[in-house]
């Protein structure tokens, strides 16, 4: 019950269907009042029907090693031909009975209509009998001069042909047709009933002008050139049975002291008496027994066939309606019990999910659901737990961000307020130096508010870009020029390493902002005398914008968190360094908004390289 929900419902449906079938069988078994007739009607039409039934069942026996699965054929034949059909084992055990399927009584006619024995039935198309007494002339498609064995039943044995062999015969027949037609001979393919694909060629004209066709095979005039090898060969299965049959027959004949020769009929071999026409009883016994033993593993065992009048069950009779209603109620009760039991198991995890969702609505972000199994409900539970984990994590980050924002705003506001109060009290004169200091604190506040606004827009998916084809080399040089005064003040050499034009569709202001954030950080953490290089390089599918410094570097444990908000690799770097702790987070959003990405490589004490990849399109 921990598999797919679809499989569960399918299993339930099959269980209900099985119950309905069993119930129907119960009704059919106990509601019939008609007696089965065991006689065969003595008229030509009925004999033809019974002959058709016998032929169909005989063919089934020749094509199957057991009678398993014959029920469907018996039921179909009974429904189509209007006859009660029963097949039993020699001891009377019922194999299939159409009357029982229809709800009639189990009584069988007193005498079987026939015995079906595929091993000794000369009318069936088996691998080939070896007894000369079975050899006869058979008319095939208008010819009466083809010698065949009773076991073969056709000069072109089809017993045991696989689907692949059948298709190969069709290809060979078509090849022969093409050859005959190339020689101006009218030819076609005969492929009817149990006959394998055969080639028909025109042998003359009848008096009324109709073409007279004959089966073409080696030995017929003109056929040797066109008939491909293998077209008339027996099936692989028939060859195996024929070899086993020949081995058994010759062993028996040798033991009996009988003289024989081996004849070949289109690939099937047969033992024949050395003296033509002299078939002794021992010879016939050996060959017949050999055929029966060779076929035993491949055909159904002997069975008795009973035929009678068709029996029908009237479900709308008074007694039938009562029993039908009672059985239907029983089926509905069983189905209800099964659905209640299975439904409770199915609903239990859904109820748990509902409760956890309500707890989350009330503020319990730690709510989780237990998950077992791997079906759709289990995947839903895992998805809910992952969602709850993400909500809890984002809530924690939100609270941490509010705390960090409050901390970042408190310091410059406290400085501004302190200086203004001191100036108002006359402790500190409001001169130019104080005004400059207050302006610096105000600019820091303005920078922090602008960064927070950019992040809010990015989180809301409203960070608007105005892309246009721009030269990334030119933008990099503009960033270097804008930050050159700050670099000179810090004693850092700031240069651009570019090679020719690098055109991409970008928002120039946002790209300058992203590069500016990286350059500001590089200058801030590079000691006097160091170098900061802004580079633009073409890669296979875009451009790499790099900012490389030889400053203090970043420890490995800080790299995974470097683009988190308010995260600083060195906690000692306070607001006085000029950073809000949001620059790298904003840069990451800007890169992703352009369909790109940002990465960093660094070694503590050796500097860092930040790389923004921008697609060339």
N, C-alpha and C positions, 0 to 999 in steps of 0.2 A: 504493500500500500504506500510505499515511499517512492514510487516511480512517477512517471508523467501523469498529470491530472487527466489528460486526454485518454491515456491507457486505462486509467481507473474507470472513467465513464464508459469506455468501450467494453471493459470487462463486465461492468454492471449490465449493460445492454445485452451482451451475449448471455449472461446468466438469466436474465428475464426471458430472452428468446428461447433458451434451452428449456426453461420451465414451461413456456407455452407449448413447445414441441412435445415435451413429455405429457403435458396435459391433453394435447390433441390425440396423442397415441392412446392414452387411457380411455378417452371417449370412444375412439374408433374401435378399441379392443372389446369393450364391454357393452357397446350399444347396438351391435349388429344382430339381426335375427334371421338373416337369409342364409340358406344352405348353398354351398358351392357345388356346382355341377362338375362331374368328372368325365363326361363323355365328349367326344369330338363330333361335331355335327357332320353328318354324312352328306355334304354337298361340296361341289368343286370350289366355290368361293372360300369356304371355311378351310378346306385343305390347303389352298394357296396361302391363306393367312398363317396357318400353323407351320407351313413350310418356311415362310418368311421368318417366323419366330425362331424355328430351329436353326435356320441359316445364320441369323444374327448372333445367337448364343454360341453356335459352333465357331463363328469367326472370333468372338470374344475369347473363347477357350484357347484358340490357336495363337492369339496375340498376347495372352497374359499367363504368367506361371501359376497364378492362383485365381480363385473366384472372388477374391476380395474386391469390392467396388462394383460388383455386377448389379447391386440393388437398383442403381439409377437406370441402367439399361432395361431391367425387368419392369420397373415402374413406367418408363417412357413407352415401352412396347405395349404394355397393358392398356395404358391410357389412349394410345393411338389406334390400336387394333381391336379394342373392346374384348379382350380375352383375359381370363385369369391365368397367370403364369407363375409357376413355382419351380424352383431348382433346389434339389436336395442332394446330399451325399448318398452313396450307395446304401448306408445303414439307415437312411430316412431322416437324418438331421437336416433341418431346413437351412439352406444357404440364403435364399431370397424368395419372397412370396408377395406378389402384388395384392392378394386378397387381404393379408394382414396390414399392409400399408393403407388400405382403404377402410379398415375397420371391420372386415368380415370375419367369420369364424375360421379357426385354424384347420378344419378338416380338409384333408387332401383326397383327390379321387383315388379309388382303390387300385388302379393300374396306371403306371407311368406311360406317357405318350411316346417317349423315346429315351434312349441313353446317349448322352453326349460324351464321346471319348475322342479327343483330338489326336491322341497318339495313333489310333487305328482307323481314322476316318479318311478314306481314299479320296473323298470329294474336296478335302481342304488343301490349301496351297502350302504345303510344307517343303522341307528341304529336298526331299526326293526319296522315294522308296527304292529298295534294292531288289525286290522280287520281280523276276521276269513276268510272272503271272499278272503283275500290276501294270505292265507296259501295254499301252493301247494307242490307237490313233485318235487324235482330238482335233475337231474343227475349230480353228482360231481365225476369226475375222474372215471367213469365207474359204479358208484352206483346210484340206483334210489329209495332208501328206506330211504332217510334222509328227514324228514319233516322240511321245513324252511319257513320263511315268505318272502313275496315279497320284503319287505323292507330290509331284511337281504341280500338276494341274494346269500348267501353261508352259509353253516353250521359253517363257521369260519369267522365271520364278521371282515373286515379289515378297515372299514371306521373310520377315526379319529386316526389311529395308529400313534404315534410319532416315531421318529427314535430310541429313547431309547427303547420304547415298542417293536419295530420290532426286535431289537438286542436281547432283552430278550426272545422273542418267538423263535428266532433261537437257543439260548442256551438251552431252554427247549426242543426243537425238537431234538437237538443233544443228550441231556441226554436220551430221550426216545429211540433214535436209538441205543445208547450204551447198554441200558437195553435189547432191543429186540435181538440184536446180541449176547449178553451174553447168551441168552436162545436158540441160534441157529436159530432164526427167521430172514429171509432176510428182511431188512428194509432200507428205504432211505427217503430223504427229498424232497418234492415237493414244489417248490417256484417260481411259474411262474405267470407272469402278475400281476393282482391285488390280487392274493391269498397270504395270509400270510403263513409263514412256516408251512407245514403240514407233518405228518408222514405217509408214505405208508408202509404197510406190505404185505408180500406174502400170498395170500389167496388160492392159488392152481396153477395148471399148465393147460395151454390150450392144445388143441390137437397137435399143432405144437411144444410143449415143452416150449413155452414162459411163463414166470412167470406172473400170474394174480395178480395185486396189488390192494389194497383197502385202503381207508383212515382209519386210526386207530383213535378211540376215545373211551371214556368210554362206556362200553356196548358191544364192540366188543370182541370176545373171546381172553383172554390173555392180553387185553389192560389195564385193570384196574391197574395191578401191575406196568406197565411201563409208563403209560401216566401221566406226572407230572401235578399237578393242575395249572391252568392258561394258558395252551397252547392254549386251544380253547375258552378262555374267551374273551368277547368283549373289545374293547379299553375303556380307562377311559372316553374319549369324548363320545363314543357311549353310555356308561352307563348313563352319565349325561343326554343326550338327551332322552334315553329310560325312565329314571325316570320321567323327565318332561312330556313326552308323556303319560305315564301311569297315572300320576296325573291328567292331563287335561282330558283324556278319561274317567277315573272313575268318575270324578266330573260331566262330561256331562251325562254319563250313569245314575248316581244316580238321577240327576235332571230330566231325561226323564223317570225314573221308570223302566229302563231296568235291567234284571237279568243277572249276568255275573260271571264268575270265572277267576282267574288269573293263566295263564300257564307260565312256565319258559322254554325257548329254549336256552340252553347253556349260561345262565346268562342274557338273555334278556327276559323281562316279557311282556306278551300280555294279553289283555282282550278278553275272548271268551264267546259267549252266553252260558247260563246255559243249554239250550236245543241244543244239537249238530245239526248242519246243519240249524238251524233257525236263519238266520241273517236278522233282520228287517232293514227297511230304516233308522230309528233313530239310530240303532246300528252302521251301516256303516257310517252315517254322523258324529257321535261323534268320532269314531276312526280315520276316515280320516282327519277331521278337527284338532284333537289333534296332529296327526303326522305332519301336515303342520305347525301348530303354533310352535311346539317344534323345528322343523328344521329351521325355518325362521332366527334365529340369526346366523346360521352356514353355510348356503348355499346362493348362489347368488340368487337375485330376478328373477322372470320370465322374459324371453326375447324372442324376435322373431328372427328366423334364416332365412336369405335370401341366396339363392344359385343361381349362374348363371355362364356364360362362363367367363373365365379369360380374362381381358383386359390388353393389354400391351401398353406401350408408347415408340415410336421410337424416341430416342433423337437425332438420326443422320439425321432426315428429315430436309428439308430446313428451315421450321419455327422453328423446335426444335433447330437446330444449332444456329439460330439467337438469340433466347431467352436465350439459354444456355450461349452464349458469353456475352450478355448484363448483365445477372445475375452474371456471373463470374467477370466481370469488377466491378460491384457494390460491390461484396464481397471483392475484392482486395482493393477497395477504402476504405471501412470500416475498413479492417484489417490494412491498412497503417495509417489511422488516429489514430486508437487505439494504434498501435505500436509507433507512433511519440509521442503521449501524454505520454504513459507509459515510453518510452525510455528516454525522457527528464528528467523525475523525477528520473530515475535510474542513468543517466549519471551525474546529477548535483553534487552529493557528490563525484563522482570520479574526476570530474574537480577540486573540492575544494582540494582533496587530492593531485592532481598533482601540483597545485599552491603552496600548503604548502611545498611539497617536493622540488620544485625549489627554494623557499625562503631559505630553510635550506641549499641547495647546495651553495647558495650565502652568507652563514654565519649567517643567521637569525635563531638562535637556539630557539628563542621564538615562532616560527611559530606553530600554532595549527589549527585544523579543528573543526567546530561545529558538534556535533553528536546528532542525534535524532533517536528514534526507537531502535529495538533490533535485526535487521536482520543481514545478513552477511556483508553488507556494513557498518552498524553501528559498528560491531565488528572490521572491518578493520580500521575504523576511530579511535576507542578507542586504538587499537594496535599502530597506528601511533602516537597518542598523547603520549602514554606511552613511545614509542621509543624516541620521541623528548625530553620528560622529562628526560629520562636516558642520552641522549647525552648531554643535557644542564648541567645536574648534573655532568657528567664525565668531561665535559670541564671545569667547575668551579673547580672541584677537581684537574684537570691537572694544571690549572693556579696557584692554591694555592700550589700545590706540587713544581712547578718550583720556586715560590717565597720562599718557605721554604728551598729548596735545596740551592738556592742562599744565603739565610741568613745563613744556616749552614756552607757553604763553606767560606763565607766572613770572619767570625771571626777567624778561624785558619790561613787562608791565610794572614789576616791583621797582626796577631801576628808574623808569620814567617817573613813577609816583614819588619815589624817594627824593630825586633831584628837584622835582617841582615843589614838594613840601619844604625842602631845605631852602630853596630860593624864596618861597613865600615867607618863611620865617627869617629871612635875611642871613641865614647861615652860609649859603653859597650864593655868590653873585651870579645873576643871569647874564653872563657875558657870551661872547662868540664861541668860546671853547665848550661851554655847557650846552649851548644850542646845537653845536655839531654833534656832541655825544648823544643828545636826545634824538636827533635826526637818524643817527646810526641805529639806535634801538628801534625807532619807528620803521626803518627800512627792513630790519630783521623780522619785525612783526608782519610787515607787508609781504615779505618773501615767504614766510611760513604760511600765511593765509592763502597766498597764490598757489603754493604747493598742495595745500589741503584741497583747494578747489579743483585742481587738475586731477587729484586722486579720486575725488568724489565723482567727477565727470567720467573718469575711466571705469569706476565700479558700476556706474549706472549705464554704461555703454553709450554715453553721449559725448565722448571725446571726439570732436569733429576735426576732420582733416580736409585740407584743400590741396590734393595732389596735383602736380603738374610736372612735366619733364624739366628736370634741373640737373646741373652738373655738380655731382657730389664733391669733386675736387675743389670747385669754387666755394662751396659751403664750408668745407674743412678749412680752407685758407681764411675765410671770414671769421670762423671761430678762433683761429690762432691769433688773428689781428685784434679781435675784441678782448682776448684775455692776455694780450702781451703786456699791458701795464701791470697787472697783478703778478705775472710771472717775473717781471723785472724787479718789482718790489720785494718778492720772495727770494730773489737771487737764483731763479731757475731758468734754464734755457728752454724756451718753447719754440718748436719748429714743426713744419709740415713736410711729410714725405709722400709726395703724390707723383703719379706718372700719367700725364695726358688726361683727356676728358673721360668722365665716368658718368654717363647720363642714366637717370632713373626717374620714375614717376613718384615724387615724394612731396610732402608738405615741408617746404624749406624752413619755415619758422620752427616747426617741431623738431626737425633734424638738428638744427642749430641748438635748440634747447637741450636735446639729448646729449649731443657732443659737448656742449657747454658744461653740463653737470659732470660729465666724466673728466673734462679738463680741469674744472675747479677742484675736484677731489684729488686729482693727480698733483696739481700745484700745492695743495694744502698738505699732502703727506710726502712730499719730496723735499729733502733738506737742501739748503743753499748749495749751489754748485752742481745740482743734479740736472737731469734732462727729462723733458716730456715731449714725446713725438706723436703727432696726429697723422695717421696714414690712411690711404685709400687704395685698395687692391681689388682687381677683378678676380672672381672665382668662377667656377663652372656655370652656376645658375644665378649669380648675383654679384654683390660687392660686399667686401669687408671694410668697415670703418673701425679703425683701431686707435686706441689711446694707450701709449706705453710709457711707463716711467721707471726710473731706477731708485724709487724711494724705499720706504720702510717695508713694503710688502704686507701680505695678509697670511695669517696662520691657516692651515688646512681646515681646522674645525669651524672656522668662521665662514668659509666659502659657501656652504649650502644655504646660509641665512642672510647672505649679503644683500639680497634684493628685498628683504622684508622691511616693512615700515618701521621707522625709528630704531632700526638695528644698527649698532655701531660696532665695528670690529674691536675697537679699543674704547672701553667705557670711560677712560680718562679723558677722551676727546669730548669736551663739553661744548656748550653753545658758543663759547668764545672762539672756537675754531671757525665759526661762520656757517656750519652745516645744520640743517633742520632734521637730518636723519630720514628725509623723504626723497632725496635726489635720485638715488639708484632705483627705488621703487617706481618713481615717475618715468625714469629712462626705460625701464623694462616695459611699462605700459605703452610708451611711445613706439618702441621697436616692434612690439606685437601688433599695434594698430596699423603699422605699415606692412604687416604680413611677414615680419622678420623675427629675429630673436637676439638675445644678448648673452654672452658667455664671458667668463673670467678665468684667467690663469695667473697664479701668483706664487712666489716663494718668499718666505719671511726673510727680510734683510736684503733682497735682491730686486725688488720692484714687482710691478703688476702690469698685466695687459688686459684691457677690456675690449671686446670685439662685438660690434653691432653688425649683423648680417642683414642686408636689404636685398630683396629680389630685384632682378634686373628689369622685369616687366613693368 
